[in-house]
Amino acid sequence: MIPERARRRVAEPTSSIEVIGEHSQFRLDLERIRFSPYFSRLSAVTQVIAQPGAGPLIHNRLTHSIKVTAVARAIAVGFADPASPGHDLAVEHGCDAVVVQAAASAHDLGHPPFGHLGERVLDRLARESLGLPDGFEGNAQTYRIIASLDVTETSPHGLNLTAAVRAATAKYPWTRFADAAALGTGPLPRGMRRSDGGPSGASGASGAAGAAGAAGASGGIEVAKFSAYDLDAADLAAARNGLPPFAQSLECSVMDLADDIAYSIHDVDDFYRAGLLSQGAVAREFRGWLDGSAALRDLDDEALVLRTAPPGAALEGLRRKLRHSDPWIADDEAFAEAVAVVAGDLVDGLLAIPFDGSIAAERALSSFTNRWINHLQSSVVPAPAGEARTGLVTLDRLAWHEVEVLKFLHRHFILDRADIALYQRGLSRVLTRAVKGLTAWVTDDVDRHRVPVRLKELVELATDGYAALRTERPEGVPVPAADDVLSLGVGRGVIDYVASLSDDQALAVSEAIDGRPDRLWDIGQNL
């Protein structure tokens, strides 16, 4: 008898499934993910800084995923210790370390070319140019890959993963048009926000990406982040059978927390290696807040964003944002302590000596990274019961603030740089050309017979999916009009195709479809 958590959408041969235990079935899932071409592709997808411009030691989506997996496994294994703060939760909800590893390995499969910039651009194009109501979202694309797009010999579509692993990948376990009105007037889960600006919203860089294209859900609530398109909503519902609505599984919560921990640290690693973090600029901001926090609190919000704002104004803006969005844990004393700790370790420590590639520099960076990872891994605690803004586990109050301050470095000192913004504007044109050019080709009655086979298959798969929504009418999922099925299928198929490209493939396809032969032969049979 197969346990419910280990069940798959499609029954598999007894020889490969029923003769092995639950734990081994989860390990089979982990192997299917790691052997997937979608997983291999992540080595050529940008994390934050593109590798060609910053060197091969900069993180990409694959190395990020590997490190998230290591952190997530350490947390889950730690819960087995009866003295661990998370032990009782693990006993109550189940927290298999292999499920956590599988979810962590899969969590970024849906990231498109060029990181979060690509996510924003594809969402805008999907909704505004292709008429896809639920647009594009990296987490939903991840779920679409494991449920529909990837392949295994035992299932017609998808990797046919167990329910536990599918549920654990769903950080935002709802669709873009979920009935969020049932949440009432209280705090909303991360990834949702009230149209009146009330406490809500997604955290981190991914939050900014999703919020750029938020679509209305219900009751004045907008959904910025979600883990399934309408096409895959029934699969997600089946995987989460028995879990509370809008709540992560414990294994998903561990993976989500590990993601935050890993990227808050290795972003600093990348920026230090690339020479993008100036000790002077960071010191000016951090010392400005530590020395002048009382005066900064007297400034209004508009004054904090002026070019003439005093040093520390951006950190003061972060303090106010956290108090507004996360009153369940935000605390002024903890924030001040976190700023002081990060300033001491970063400004007076790591950044005091520029990275020069020497053994001494590598040792200093390794010490910084290991110290912070170990500290944050050991700071995981059960979250307050019933708190919508967090999963079942979180970081203790000080560590939570430290992670927010570390992520601030990325947002404030890197993403707002004019040179990076200029480069990103160019990349957005690359994706726009690719999407619009491929859509025109697929719908060209004269020339569409020459469309790449994979693109044809993705369009057919999506079209069949929309047609199935009309016949099956799953609960809570909008039913498309008959006249819209083909156009929706084309739109979703093109988005699925472009989102599956590497950074270099996207550049090559965009140039080729624009009539530029420079990189034509780089594409080869990869279309």
Steps between C-alpha positions, in 0.01 A plus 500: 500500500650833393467780762299803384805726507684266264219465246550612142249633248564203271550154648841360414608137447519299821860410430610863525274633774317271738797283586688797646415700810360849529840655561643334189209625292593855605860427402375393156336842473828669593683306230236583238542870576878496501518304174255736332623719213308786664727458803816493286384814320523698824880506464451748214236722662587819687458521876562875545821583314559350155805271505670624179543843656600389850688172467422129536494502882185712510187305591257388234160343559650151519765577762238697692264200494776266617574724798133543587476120498795469739354755744151347479631150567701619801189660650282194437759257637538720806129462577561130571679600819246496788675808640438696178239780519342353184487138615138501617388667177681237296331221697157660453522604135772280353830635378686254282849630418486350149168672424657827611804436279281421200292816546813712544655351185182574304411840644662709223433278197251755368730801507521647149810649336654804671375438853218704651517752216389222265215414735367857492534534123334166421214576739433831327519345153285202599219717631517803272611352167387137516179536700592246770299603808737338748810631322837359596637420845825315572355285779201403287734419213695272732183311584404486132834340417473223758129442436471540121807597297781270610488131412549158650437164336227408749267796440365679191575843649721630776734319737216325685645596839349401833238718664740598781767632263251683277346665805843591636590694184193725533623804695183691411241219489224672305430629148494861385121506523461313827200590714705705744191675636468210742807637679293787638651828617798364693863467386548333164752231408822617335434537132164675544423865563196715553422752231475764775864438594436309822758264654587233248726429203785271407845530650838528338595540137240251383232707673594803295488293184151368559354821637583675174225307327249427773151420380182537703372198687194582704376720778753776430790254527768476233707187449862581422651153546339160436611144439269372227340624180138410436622216277674331794264598782333159522837327532606734781168448680545122481855523633387717793199290593455527876717812547341826623415753225768763431749331738832340411585146601778481760741365239418794274551742789848357565590531131368858484701601806814335362457698178493826696805401703705386201444793271536764772853369558621402156379827347751672730758243386433586134501876545825486698669285236380729221616814679148645505479564874690813592608507863465876502143500368388218730670659801341836424150350495539274802688749720258770393208299637676382813614852589193689383201267541322738737514789251409274209181392674384862494512513118187423299498220243543736205814653650662156533505443124633837389849515347587738780390256771761456775707182540294224657175609334468178298544284811241712679267431207563128546421525873165666421419249227559205732281651773222551246518164321605270786379639834486142631882496534641845411662663802701822520753368750560183298534708183760727661694200628489334156630815330784520753589131459504512118691828503764357731545178303479657156626859517770444761567142393455358151491825301801648680725313254399503129467157341812428294468125439774419749489209744458750783200660328343162428554396863338819630201453271466131590512587871232767456272268301536195726453704815177656378356180351564308822355781709182529293448122472512476878254789539198316351205489741127416483298794373215649706188287457256631244725776367415549132822677407729205565517126457510251783863590574683831497820655634524635851439874529862618472593260218185597307605865511858411407382326184285800406800731546723271293240494219488880520860507371386336176205729444662829596859473381462277192159510332480880494836544324462687170733263312301194607171675418632585151602139439164373625310727263689339216421151627131585521508582128663162433208315662241725335643428155510128569141477627347719232705348219420141597131580547485651151674191360267251671195686364639551148286282272771495233808422707387339823581150372868588559454594866736303732350165598529571873309826464225323302473236772475760778226687314308176447542400865374836625210504251394152613520621859270796441258276310501262798405786733184542295402134533624423852414837662713456814368680806620858544666523157369745235371325189628652173261582218505255210623770262796576728642149540733516198635849571556415866681183395727695267575757767575251775703279265720790390553610861584142604753486215675832566504439876684171440793666319835577659631857499719433195223317314262792557758742360564278198130444425424870533780597263416231245130582495595865452692407186848525650724203407772567761409205721287295261716190517520519880138391507547180300251231594428661839175650372 
